[in-house]
Amino acid sequence: MDNQDYSTSYESADGFAVMEDILQVDKRPNWIGALLLGIAAAVVSSLIWYVIVVVTNYEVGFVAIVVGAIIGVAVKFGSGSKTGVALGVMALVITLVAMLVSEYLIIREVLIQAMVAEGFTEIEAPLLMPVADMVELIQIGIEESPTTLLYWGIAAFAAFSIPGRRSQLGQKAPPAADPAP
Protein backbone atom coordinates (compact mmCIF):
# COMPACT_ATOMS: atom_id res chain seq x y z
CA MET A 1 0.00 0.00 0.00
CA ASP A 2 1.49 3.33 -0.95
CA ASN A 3 1.51 6.29 1.38
CA GLN A 4 0.72 8.93 -1.22
CA ASP A 5 -1.43 11.80 0.02
CA TYR A 6 -4.49 12.02 -2.24
CA SER A 7 -5.92 15.10 -0.58
CA THR A 8 -6.19 18.18 -2.71
CA SER A 9 -4.93 21.62 -1.88
CA TYR A 10 -8.20 23.01 -3.18
CA GLU A 11 -10.55 22.67 -0.29
CA SER A 12 -13.51 24.71 0.70
CA ALA A 13 -13.76 26.21 4.16
CA ASP A 14 -15.65 23.16 5.45
CA GLY A 15 -12.98 20.70 4.24
CA PHE A 16 -14.73 19.16 1.24
CA ALA A 17 -12.83 18.96 -2.02
CA VAL A 18 -14.11 21.39 -4.60
CA MET A 19 -16.15 19.70 -7.30
CA GLU A 20 -14.38 21.69 -9.98
CA ASP A 21 -11.06 20.13 -8.97
CA ILE A 22 -12.46 16.61 -8.73
CA LEU A 23 -14.08 16.80 -12.17
CA GLN A 24 -11.06 18.62 -13.64
CA VAL A 25 -13.30 21.22 -15.24
CA ASP A 26 -11.58 23.39 -17.85
CA LYS A 27 -10.96 26.67 -16.06
CA ARG A 28 -9.91 28.61 -19.16
CA PRO A 29 -12.45 31.08 -20.54
CA ASN A 30 -13.68 30.91 -24.11
CA TRP A 31 -12.16 34.24 -25.23
CA ILE A 32 -13.67 34.21 -28.73
CA GLY A 33 -17.12 33.39 -27.37
CA ALA A 34 -16.83 36.13 -24.76
CA LEU A 35 -15.75 38.70 -27.35
CA LEU A 36 -18.37 37.77 -29.95
CA LEU A 37 -21.24 37.59 -27.49
CA GLY A 38 -20.12 40.82 -25.84
CA ILE A 39 -20.05 42.63 -29.19
CA ALA A 40 -23.42 41.17 -30.20
CA ALA A 41 -24.92 42.30 -26.89
CA ALA A 42 -23.40 45.76 -27.39
CA VAL A 43 -24.92 46.10 -30.86
CA VAL A 44 -28.38 44.89 -29.87
CA SER A 45 -28.62 46.78 -26.57
CA SER A 46 -27.21 49.98 -28.10
CA LEU A 47 -29.74 49.82 -30.93
CA ILE A 48 -32.53 49.39 -28.39
CA TRP A 49 -31.20 52.41 -26.47
CA TYR A 50 -31.09 54.40 -29.72
CA VAL A 51 -34.69 53.47 -30.57
CA ILE A 52 -35.85 54.44 -27.07
CA VAL A 53 -34.26 57.88 -27.51
CA VAL A 54 -35.66 58.39 -31.01
CA VAL A 55 -39.18 57.33 -29.99
CA THR A 56 -39.33 59.23 -26.68
CA ASN A 57 -37.10 62.21 -27.63
CA TYR A 58 -35.48 61.75 -24.23
CA GLU A 59 -32.11 60.21 -23.42
CA VAL A 60 -32.56 58.04 -20.36
CA GLY A 61 -29.18 57.61 -18.67
CA PHE A 62 -30.37 54.56 -16.76
CA VAL A 63 -30.52 52.67 -20.04
CA ALA A 64 -26.74 53.11 -20.40
CA ILE A 65 -26.29 51.24 -17.12
CA VAL A 66 -28.52 48.44 -18.38
CA VAL A 67 -26.46 48.29 -21.59
CA GLY A 68 -23.30 47.86 -19.51
CA ALA A 69 -24.86 45.13 -17.39
CA ILE A 70 -26.13 43.27 -20.47
CA ILE A 71 -22.66 43.39 -22.01
CA GLY A 72 -21.12 42.12 -18.77
CA VAL A 73 -23.54 39.20 -18.60
CA ALA A 74 -22.94 38.41 -22.28
CA VAL A 75 -19.15 38.37 -21.86
CA LYS A 76 -19.45 36.09 -18.83
CA PHE A 77 -21.89 33.76 -20.59
CA GLY A 78 -19.81 33.72 -23.79
CA SER A 79 -16.70 32.84 -21.80
CA GLY A 80 -18.37 29.71 -20.47
CA SER A 81 -19.44 31.41 -17.23
CA LYS A 82 -15.83 32.05 -16.29
CA THR A 83 -14.72 35.08 -14.32
CA GLY A 84 -11.57 37.11 -14.04
CA VAL A 85 -10.11 40.56 -14.35
CA ALA A 86 -9.25 40.17 -18.05
CA LEU A 87 -12.87 39.28 -18.86
CA GLY A 88 -13.99 42.28 -16.81
CA VAL A 89 -11.67 44.54 -18.78
CA MET A 90 -13.01 43.07 -22.03
CA ALA A 91 -16.59 43.86 -20.98
CA LEU A 92 -15.56 47.35 -19.85
CA VAL A 93 -13.87 48.18 -23.18
CA ILE A 94 -16.80 46.84 -25.21
CA THR A 95 -19.15 48.91 -23.04
CA LEU A 96 -17.18 52.13 -23.48
CA VAL A 97 -17.07 51.64 -27.26
CA ALA A 98 -20.83 50.98 -27.21
CA MET A 99 -21.36 54.18 -25.19
CA LEU A 100 -19.34 56.24 -27.67
CA VAL A 101 -21.07 54.79 -30.73
CA SER A 102 -24.51 55.14 -29.12
CA GLU A 103 -23.82 58.75 -28.14
CA TYR A 104 -22.70 59.53 -31.69
CA LEU A 105 -25.84 57.99 -33.21
CA ILE A 106 -28.13 59.66 -30.68
CA ILE A 107 -26.63 63.15 -31.10
CA ARG A 108 -26.60 62.72 -34.88
CA GLU A 109 -30.33 61.89 -34.78
CA VAL A 110 -31.08 64.82 -32.43
CA LEU A 111 -29.31 67.22 -34.81
CA ILE A 112 -31.18 65.85 -37.82
CA GLN A 113 -34.51 66.26 -36.00
CA ALA A 114 -33.55 69.82 -35.02
CA MET A 115 -32.70 70.65 -38.63
CA VAL A 116 -36.02 69.23 -39.84
CA ALA A 117 -37.82 71.30 -37.19
CA GLU A 118 -36.01 74.39 -38.52
CA GLY A 119 -37.37 73.70 -41.99
CA PHE A 120 -34.43 72.06 -43.70
CA THR A 121 -35.63 69.59 -46.28
CA GLU A 122 -32.41 68.31 -47.83
CA ILE A 123 -30.23 67.02 -45.01
CA GLU A 124 -27.06 65.25 -45.90
CA ALA A 125 -25.97 63.36 -42.81
CA PRO A 126 -24.25 60.13 -43.70
CA LEU A 127 -24.29 57.42 -41.07
CA LEU A 128 -20.51 57.33 -41.00
CA MET A 129 -18.84 60.70 -40.93
CA PRO A 130 -15.14 61.52 -40.71
CA VAL A 131 -13.78 60.58 -37.28
CA ALA A 132 -13.16 64.23 -36.34
CA ASP A 133 -16.85 65.02 -36.97
CA MET A 134 -17.93 61.98 -34.98
CA VAL A 135 -15.76 63.03 -32.04
CA GLU A 136 -17.17 66.56 -32.25
CA LEU A 137 -20.74 65.24 -32.07
CA ILE A 138 -19.87 63.11 -29.04
CA GLN A 139 -18.29 66.16 -27.36
CA ILE A 140 -21.44 68.19 -28.07
CA GLY A 141 -23.54 65.49 -26.44
CA ILE A 142 -21.36 65.38 -23.34
CA GLU A 143 -21.29 69.18 -23.07
CA GLU A 144 -25.08 69.30 -23.32
CA SER A 145 -25.45 66.64 -20.63
CA PRO A 146 -22.34 66.14 -18.50
CA THR A 147 -24.15 63.55 -16.37
CA THR A 148 -23.73 61.29 -19.39
CA LEU A 149 -20.21 60.59 -18.14
CA LEU A 150 -21.60 59.53 -14.77
CA TYR A 151 -23.93 57.03 -16.41
CA TRP A 152 -21.11 55.77 -18.61
CA GLY A 153 -18.93 55.27 -15.54
CA ILE A 154 -21.64 53.30 -13.76
CA ALA A 155 -22.26 51.27 -16.93
CA ALA A 156 -18.55 50.52 -17.24
CA PHE A 157 -18.41 49.45 -13.59
CA ALA A 158 -21.45 47.19 -14.07
CA ALA A 159 -19.91 45.67 -17.20
CA PHE A 160 -16.58 45.05 -15.47
CA SER A 161 -17.94 43.69 -12.20
CA ILE A 162 -20.12 40.95 -13.67
CA PRO A 163 -17.39 38.90 -15.41
CA GLY A 164 -14.59 40.54 -13.41
CA ARG A 165 -15.45 38.86 -10.13
CA ARG A 166 -13.16 36.12 -9.01
CA SER A 167 -14.89 32.82 -8.49
CA GLN A 168 -14.71 31.43 -4.98
CA LEU A 169 -14.52 27.87 -6.33
CA GLY A 170 -11.06 26.47 -6.58
CA GLN A 171 -9.59 28.92 -4.09
CA LYS A 172 -7.44 27.52 -1.32
CA ALA A 173 -9.12 27.50 2.04
CA PRO A 174 -7.56 29.86 4.57
CA PRO A 175 -5.15 28.07 6.90
CA ALA A 176 -6.65 26.89 10.13
CA ALA A 177 -5.60 28.85 13.18
CA ASP A 178 -3.29 27.05 15.55
CA PRO A 179 -5.12 26.03 18.71
CA ALA A 180 -4.11 27.96 21.79
CA PRO A 181 -1.60 26.09 23.99
Rosetta blueprint (number, residue, H / E / L):
1 M L
2 D L
3 N L
4 Q L
5 D L
6 Y L
7 S L
8 T L
9 S L
10 Y L
11 E E
12 S L
13 A L
14 D L
15 G L
16 F L
17 A E
18 V L
19 M H
20 E H
21 D H
22 I H
23 L H
24 Q L
25 V L
26 D L
27 K L
28 R L
29 P L
30 N L
31 W H
32 I H
33 G H
34 A H
35 L H
36 L H
37 L H
38 G H
39 I H
40 A H
41 A H
42 A H
43 V H
44 V H
45 S H
46 S H
47 L H
48 I H
49 W H
50 Y H
51 V H
52 I H
53 V H
54 V H
55 V H
56 T H
57 N L
58 Y L
59 E L
60 V L
61 G H
62 F H
63 V H
64 A H
65 I H
66 V H
67 V H
68 G H
69 A H
70 I H
71 I H
72 G H
73 V H
74 A H
75 V H
76 K H
77 F H
78 G H
79 S L
80 G L
81 S L
82 K L
83 T L
84 G L
85 V H
86 A H
87 L H
88 G H
89 V H
90 M H
91 A H
92 L H
93 V H
94 I H
95 T H
96 L H
97 V H
98 A H
99 M H
100 L H
101 V H
102 S H
103 E H
104 Y H
105 L H
106 I H
107 I H
108 R H
109 E H
110 V H
111 L H
112 I H
113 Q H
114 A H
115 M H
116 V H
117 A H
118 E L
119 G L
120 F L
121 T L
122 E L
123 I L
124 E L
125 A L
126 P L
127 L L
128 L L
129 M L
130 P L
131 V H
132 A H
133 D H
134 M H
135 V H
136 E H
137 L H
138 I H
139 Q H
140 I H
141 G H
142 I H
143 E H
144 E H
145 S L
146 P L
147 T H
148 T H
149 L H
150 L H
151 Y H
152 W H
153 G H
154 I H
155 A H
156 A H
157 F H
158 A H
159 A H
160 F H
161 S H
162 I H
163 P H
164 G H
165 R L
166 R L
167 S L
168 Q L
169 L L
170 G L
171 Q L
172 K L
173 A L
174 P L
175 P L
176 A L
177 A L
178 D L
179 P L
180 A L
181 P L
